[in-house]
Amino acid sequence: MKDQTTQATAPYTGAEYLESLQDGRCIFVHGERVKDVTKHPAFRNSSRMVARWYDRLNDRKDTLGRPTDTGSGGWTHPFFKGTKT
């Protein structure tokens, strides 16, 4: 029987989020291929803003974080937790 260990999950940090956007996705703006959405003028400010949200969430993990329902020992934002009643 395989060992089925569950890995703890947590929201991205800002740096992890920005890195996740650099995956070779195919995006075009006005006929131009965008090679890196984190550096292109059309997307860089919004991607940095979302990264700051992730960093803020991680900074407030103790007050905002809630355990996930997966049993992994991970945590998430309360928005993603289903109601129990």
PEVEN-V956178 format. One record per pair of residues at least 24 apart in sequence whose ideal C-beta (glycine too) atoms are under 6 Angstrom apart, sorted by the first residue. I is the first residue (numbers start at 1). GAP is how many residues later the second one is. If there is no record, write none. Layout:
# PEVEN-V956178
i=I gap=GAP
i=I gap=GAP
This chain:
# PEVEN-V956178
i=6 gap=66
i=8 gap=64
i=8 gap=65
i=8 gap=66
i=9 gap=63
i=9 gap=65
i=10 gap=64
i=10 gap=65
i=11 gap=46
i=12 gap=42
i=13 gap=41
i=13 gap=45
i=14 gap=37
i=14 gap=40
i=14 gap=41
i=17 gap=34
i=17 gap=37
i=18 gap=33
i=21 gap=26
